[in-house]
């Protein structure tokens, strides 16, 4: 099955995608949003300690204070190992903290003083005194060999976790990588020494670097990059590897995500209803605490007994759910309401199928047995906001019961439509859109690079309307040398 990766930049936003057989399996978006900060390290100050909850709240330069659990403080970090949290940190202490989970909804970020620096093959834990091997490496002989290698590399200077990629890595590459990761820590310590409370002293890799680091590139056929600067940077980073031959600089006339059919698949993620191939469907319902998924037979009636019809639908649902939670980056607790089945063997088979499919996910998942009510609970490691949350904003009309597409994403959709008109040969493009969206595009200078590049010599007019819905816009091409436009029409830049 063909497996490809795609990267493109739109202003400060980095879009990343992974497809298998042309179907989107992962979509990531990094923005300048202050809420997506997982992996970053800050200089913080303890605001207060709640001994009864074994947690502290830490100010670290964000809108909401982060919370620090006792288990996320290295033993003996302050006074004595095994002492209550209240004795290890106190209000006013300055601490170096790493964001373990970005703030989500009304919850502040989860912080940790057990720092980690992630590489392609290794994870360096400067505050730890142990070594470990990824659970995905199951061969005991390989695990033993990897553990001995980790202990040798650690040499008493922090802890090391061997990732799955380390199995095929050369010893020289492992030594070079741990040296690099230790250098990152040393740089963070230097920055921390002179930083003020709230300053960031280490920034984690963006989605482009993160995917290249975390995905097994030997299994990838092509890596398409829509930004020349990023392409050159990636080419330099992969120069000594065989992977460099997989890099492709996309220079097509149409926007890359639209040309490869990715944008249509991303847009479908906004829907809470997901159809199954037999006519049944799933309903996704997000809450702050968990995600509920309901399985419905829909128009599928089957051709045999009811039990067989229900079993077939639940198997399809299990496969699609595993795919969707990975694609939507749904984390935390997930509750699935499968259709009731009478047979115990059928119930077990559905749970086994869900478990098997979730093993394809790079995020850690744990599945519980099905209850008598047909409910299955599983957890998926959550670090960042899910994809739908990243691509939407709270609706000012419904006060949070629904959503609207964000200005950034709407501007991206406008860009795709304009690019399509130009690719079709039009010299003039007329866009009519919501006045607020127009103001956002102008204020953020979203299309500056396009005007200087692919759109050079074209005339792009925008007509803002105060009465247009936030998500409504029209784009049309025109090759007439003389245009009749309203006085409100603005020539872009």
C-alpha positions in Angstrom: 0.0 0.0 0.0 1.4 3.4 -1.1 2.3 5.5 2.0 3.0 9.2 1.5 3.7 12.3 3.6 2.8 15.9 2.8 4.0 19.2 4.3 3.0 22.7 3.5 3.2 26.1 5.2 0.5 28.8 5.1 1.8 31.9 6.9 2.9 30.6 10.3 0.8 27.5 10.1 2.4 24.2 9.2 0.1 21.5 7.7 1.3 17.9 7.8 -0.5 14.8 6.5 0.1 11.0 6.1 -1.8 8.9 3.6 -2.0 5.2 3.1 -3.4 4.1 -0.3 -4.6 7.6 -0.9 -6.6 7.7 2.3 -5.8 10.2 5.0 -4.6 8.5 8.2 -3.0 11.4 10.0 -3.5 15.2 9.8 -1.5 17.7 11.9 -1.6 21.4 12.2 0.9 23.6 14.1 -0.1 27.2 14.6 1.3 30.1 16.5 -1.4 29.5 19.0 -0.2 29.8 22.6 -2.3 26.7 23.5 -0.4 24.2 21.5 2.8 24.1 23.6 3.4 20.4 24.4 7.1 19.6 24.7 8.1 23.2 25.3 10.2 24.0 28.5 9.6 27.1 30.6 10.9 28.8 33.7 8.0 28.7 36.1 7.1 29.8 39.6 5.0 27.7 42.1 1.9 29.7 42.9 0.3 27.4 45.4 0.5 23.8 46.7 -2.5 21.6 47.3 -1.2 18.9 49.6 -4.5 17.0 49.7 -4.4 16.6 45.9 -0.6 16.1 45.8 -0.5 18.8 43.1 0.9 22.3 42.7 -0.1 25.1 40.4 2.7 26.8 38.4 2.7 30.2 36.6 4.8 29.8 33.4 3.8 32.7 31.2 0.5 31.3 29.8 -3.0 32.6 30.4 -3.8 29.7 32.7 -1.4 28.3 35.4 -0.3 24.7 34.7 -0.7 21.9 37.2 2.2 19.8 38.5 1.5 16.4 40.0 3.8 14.9 42.7 4.6 12.0 40.3 6.0 14.5 37.8 8.6 15.8 40.2 11.9 13.8 40.2 12.5 12.1 43.5 14.6 14.3 45.8 14.4 17.2 43.5 14.3 19.6 46.4 14.5 18.1 49.9 14.2 14.4 50.5 13.0 11.5 48.3 9.5 10.2 49.2 8.6 13.4 51.1 5.1 14.8 50.6 4.8 17.3 47.7 4.3 20.1 50.1 7.9 19.6 51.4 9.4 19.2 47.9 8.1 22.4 46.4 6.5 25.5 48.0 4.9 28.7 46.8 7.5 31.0 45.3 9.9 28.3 44.1 11.3 28.7 40.6 11.1 25.5 38.6 12.0 24.3 35.1 8.9 22.7 33.7 8.0 20.9 30.5 4.5 20.9 29.1 3.3 17.2 29.1 -0.2 18.1 27.8 -1.3 21.4 26.2 -4.2 23.3 27.9 -7.5 21.9 26.6 -10.9 23.5 27.2 -11.0 24.9 30.7 -8.1 22.8 31.9 -4.6 24.3 32.2 -1.5 22.6 30.9 -0.1 19.5 32.6 3.5 20.2 33.6 6.4 17.9 34.5 9.8 18.5 36.0 10.9 15.1 34.6 12.3 16.5 31.4 12.6 14.6 28.2 14.3 15.3 24.9 13.0 13.1 22.0 15.2 12.0 19.1 14.6 9.6 16.1 16.0 6.6 18.0 16.3 7.7 21.6 14.6 9.7 24.4 17.0 11.4 26.8 15.8 11.8 30.4 18.3 14.1 32.1 16.6 13.8 35.5 16.1 10.0 35.5 18.4 7.2 36.7 17.0 4.3 34.7 17.0 3.0 31.1 14.1 1.4 29.3 13.0 0.0 25.9 9.9 0.8 23.9 7.0 -1.6 24.7 6.5 -2.0 20.9 9.7 -4.0 20.8 8.5 -7.4 22.0 11.3 -9.8 21.1 13.0 -10.5 24.5 16.5 -11.0 23.0 16.2 -7.7 21.1 14.9 -6.0 24.3 17.9 -7.2 26.3 20.3 -6.1 23.7 18.7 -2.7 23.4 18.6 -2.2 27.2 22.4 -3.0 27.4 23.0 -0.5 24.6 21.0 2.2 26.5 22.8 1.6 29.7 26.1 1.9 28.0 25.1 5.1 26.2 23.7 6.6 29.4 26.9 6.0 31.4 25.3 7.3 34.6 24.4 10.6 33.0 20.6 10.6 33.0 18.2 7.9 31.6 17.6 6.7 28.1 14.5 5.1 26.5 15.2 3.2 23.3 12.5 3.9 20.6 11.5 1.3 18.0 13.7 3.0 15.3 16.7 2.2 17.5 16.6 -1.5 16.6 18.1 -0.9 13.1 20.2 2.1 14.0 24.0 2.1 13.8 25.9 2.4 17.1 27.7 5.5 15.7 24.3 7.2 15.0 23.1 6.4 18.5 26.2 8.0 20.0 25.8 11.1 17.8 22.1 11.4 18.7 22.5 11.1 22.5 25.3 13.7 22.2 22.9 16.0 20.3 20.1 15.5 22.8 22.4 16.3 25.8 23.4 19.4 23.9 19.8 20.5 23.8 19.5 20.0 27.5 22.7 22.0 28.1 21.3 24.8 25.9 18.0 24.8 27.9 19.9 25.0 31.2 21.9 28.0 29.9 18.8 29.8 28.8 17.1 29.0 32.1 19.9 30.6 34.2 19.2 34.0 32.7 15.5 33.7 32.0 12.6 35.4 33.7 9.6 33.5 35.1 7.4 32.7 32.1 10.1 32.6 29.5 10.4 29.6 27.2 13.8 28.1 27.3 13.3 25.2 24.9 10.9 24.9 21.9 9.8 21.4 20.8 10.0 20.5 17.1 7.2 21.7 14.8 4.9 19.2 13.1 7.2 18.9 10.1 10.3 17.9 12.1 8.2 15.9 14.5 6.6 13.6 11.8 10.0 13.1 10.1 11.4 12.2 13.5 8.6 9.9 14.7 7.4 8.1 11.5 9.4 5.2 10.2 10.5 6.8 6.9 11.6 3.4 5.5 7.9 2.6 5.1 7.2 5.9 3.3 7.2 6.0 -0.5 7.1 9.8 -1.2 7.5 13.0 0.9 5.8 15.9 -0.8 6.8 19.4 0.4 5.0 22.5 -0.9 7.5 25.1 0.5 10.9 25.4 -1.1 12.6 26.7 2.1 11.3 23.6 4.0 12.3 21.3 1.1 15.9 22.6 1.2 16.0 22.3 5.0 14.7 18.7 4.8 17.0 17.8 2.0 20.0 19.0 4.0 18.9 17.1 7.1 18.4 13.8 5.2 21.4 14.2 2.9 23.3 11.2 4.3 20.2 8.9 4.2 18.5 6.9 1.5 15.3 8.8 2.4 16.5 11.9 0.5 15.5 10.2 -2.8 11.9 10.2 -1.6 11.6 14.0 -1.3 9.5 15.8 -3.9 9.2 19.6 -4.1 5.6 20.2 -5.2 5.4 23.0 -7.7 2.0 22.4 -9.3 -0.5 25.1 -10.3 -3.1 24.0 -7.8 -2.7 24.1 -4.0 -1.0 20.9 -3.0 -3.6 19.7 -0.4 -6.4 20.3 -3.0 -4.4 18.7 -5.9 -3.9 15.5 -3.9 -7.5 15.3 -2.6 -6.4 15.9 1.0 -8.4 19.1 1.6 -11.7 17.3 0.9 -10.8 14.6 3.4 -9.8 17.1 6.0 -13.0 19.0 5.6 -15.1 15.9 6.2 -13.5 15.7 9.7 -15.8 18.6 10.7 -18.8 16.3 10.4 -19.9 14.3 13.5 -21.4 11.7 11.3 -19.1 9.1 9.6 -20.7 6.7 7.1 -19.6 3.0 6.9 -19.4 1.2 3.6 -22.5 -0.9 4.3 -24.8 2.0 4.9 -24.4 2.1 8.7 -22.8 5.1 10.4 -21.0 6.4 13.4 -21.8 9.5 15.5 -19.0 11.3 17.3 -19.8 13.5 20.3 -17.0 15.4 21.9 -17.1 16.6 25.5 -14.3 18.1 27.6 -13.9 14.9 29.6 -14.4 12.2 26.9 -15.5 11.3 23.4 -18.6 9.2 22.9 -19.1 7.2 19.7 -22.5 5.7 18.8 -22.8 2.9 16.2 -26.0 2.8 14.2 -27.2 0.3 11.5 -28.7 3.1 9.4 -30.1 1.8 6.2 -28.1 -1.5 6.4 -30.5 -4.4 7.1 -28.3 -7.3 6.1 -29.2 -10.5 4.3 -29.2 -13.0 7.1 -30.2 -13.1 10.8 -30.2 -10.0 12.9 -27.3 -11.2 15.0 -25.1 -11.6 11.9 -26.1 -8.2 10.6 -25.3 -6.5 13.9 -22.0 -8.4 14.2 -20.9 -7.4 10.7 -21.7 -3.8 11.4 -19.9 -3.7 14.7 -16.7 -5.2 13.0 -16.8 -2.5 10.4 -17.4 0.1 13.1 -14.4 -1.1 15.1 -12.1 -0.7 12.1 -13.4 2.7 11.2 -13.2 3.9 14.9 -9.5 3.0 15.1 -8.9 4.9 11.9 -10.9 7.9 12.9 -9.5 8.4 16.4 -6.0 8.4 14.8 -7.0 10.8 12.0 -8.9 13.1 14.4 -6.2 12.8 17.0 -8.8 12.1 19.7 -7.2 11.5 23.0 -8.2 10.7 26.6 -11.2 8.5 27.3 -13.3 7.1 24.4 -16.6 5.4 25.0 -18.1 3.3 22.1 -21.7 2.3 22.2 -21.7 -0.8 19.9 -25.0 -2.3 18.8 -26.2 -5.0 21.2 -25.1 -8.5 20.4 -26.3 -11.7 22.1 -23.4 -13.9 21.4 -20.4 -13.8 23.8 -18.1 -14.9 21.0 -19.3 -12.0 18.8 -18.7 -9.5 21.6 -15.2 -10.7 22.2 -14.4 -10.7 18.5 -15.4 -7.1 18.2 -13.2 -6.0 21.1 -10.3 -8.1 19.6 -10.8 -6.4 16.2 -10.8 -2.9 17.8 -7.7 -3.8 19.8 -5.9 -5.1 16.7 -6.7 -2.0 14.7 -5.6 0.4 17.4 -2.2 -1.3 17.5 -1.5 0.5 14.1 -1.7 3.8 16.0 1.6 5.4 17.1 -0.2 6.8 20.2 -0.6 4.4 23.1 -4.1 2.8 23.5 -5.6 0.6 26.1 -8.9 -1.2 25.5 -11.2 -2.5 28.2 -13.6 -5.5 27.8 -17.2 -4.9 26.6 -19.8 -4.4 29.2 -23.2 -6.1 29.3 -24.7 -2.9 27.8 -22.4 -3.2 24.7 -20.1 -0.4 25.8 -16.4 -0.5 25.2 -14.0 2.0 26.9 -10.5 2.7 25.6 -8.0 5.3 26.3 -5.6 7.0 23.8 -2.6 9.1 24.9 -3.5 12.8 24.6 -0.9 15.5 24.2 -2.4 18.1 21.8 -5.9 19.2 21.0 -7.8 17.0 18.6 -8.0 17.9 15.0 -11.5 19.3 15.0 -10.7 21.6 17.9 -7.6 22.8 16.0 -9.6 23.6 12.9 -12.6 25.3 14.5 -13.5 28.0 16.9 -16.2 28.6 19.5 -19.4 29.9 17.8 -20.4 33.4 19.2 -24.0 32.6 18.4 -24.5 29.2 19.9 -22.1 29.8 22.8 -20.2 26.6 22.4 -22.9 24.0 21.5 -21.6 24.0 17.9 -18.7 25.5 16.1 -17.5 27.7 13.2 -14.4 27.2 11.1 -11.5 29.3 12.2 -10.4 32.4 10.3 -7.1 30.7 9.5 -8.8 27.7 8.0 -11.4 29.8 6.1 -8.5 31.9 4.6 -6.9 28.6 3.5 -10.1 27.6 1.7 -10.3 31.0 0.0 -6.7 30.5 -1.1 -7.5 27.1 -2.6 -10.4 28.5 -4.6 -8.3 31.5 -5.9 -5.5 29.1 -6.8 -8.0 26.9 -8.7 -9.2 29.9 -10.8 -5.7 30.9 -11.7 -4.8 27.3 -12.6 -7.8 27.4 -15.0 -6.3 30.4 -16.8 -8.1 33.4 -15.4 -6.3 36.7 -15.2 -8.7 38.3 -12.7 -10.2 36.7 -9.7 -13.1 38.2 -7.7 -13.7 37.1 -4.1 -16.8 38.0 -2.1 -16.6 37.2 1.5 -17.4 38.1 5.1 -16.0 41.5 6.2 -14.4 40.0 9.3 -12.6 37.3 7.3 -11.4 40.0 4.8 -10.1 42.0 7.7 -8.2 38.9 9.1 -6.6 38.2 5.7 -5.4 41.8 5.3 -4.3 42.2 8.9 -2.3 38.9 8.8 -1.1 39.5 5.2 -2.1 35.9 4.5 -1.6 36.1 0.7 1.5 38.3 0.5 3.8 35.4 -0.6 1.3 34.2 -3.1 0.9 37.7 -4.7 4.7 37.8 -5.1 5.0 34.2 -6.3 2.3 32.1 -8.1 -0.2 35.0 -8.3 2.3 37.5 -9.7 0.7 39.5 -12.6 -2.8 38.5 -11.7 -5.5 40.8 -10.2 -7.2 39.6 -7.1 -10.2 41.6 -6.0 -12.0 41.2 -2.6 -15.4 42.5 -1.9 -16.2 42.4 1.8 -19.8 42.0 3.0 -21.0 42.6 6.6 -24.1 40.5 6.0 -22.2 37.4 4.8 -22.0 34.4 7.2 -18.6 33.8 8.6 -18.1 30.6 6.5 -19.7 31.9 3.2 -17.7 33.2 0.3 -17.8 33.1 -3.5 -14.8 33.1 -5.9 -15.1 33.6 -9.7 -12.6 34.1 -12.5 -12.9 36.8 -15.2 -10.7 37.5 -18.3 -12.4 40.7 -19.4 -9.9 43.6 -19.7 -12.5 45.9 -18.1 -14.3 44.9 -14.9 -17.4 46.4 -13.4 -17.0 46.2 -9.6 -18.7 47.9 -6.7 -17.0 50.7 -4.8 -16.3 48.4 -1.9 -14.0 46.1 -4.1 -10.4 46.1 -2.9 -7.4 45.1 -5.0 -5.5 42.6 -2.8 -2.2 44.2 -1.6 
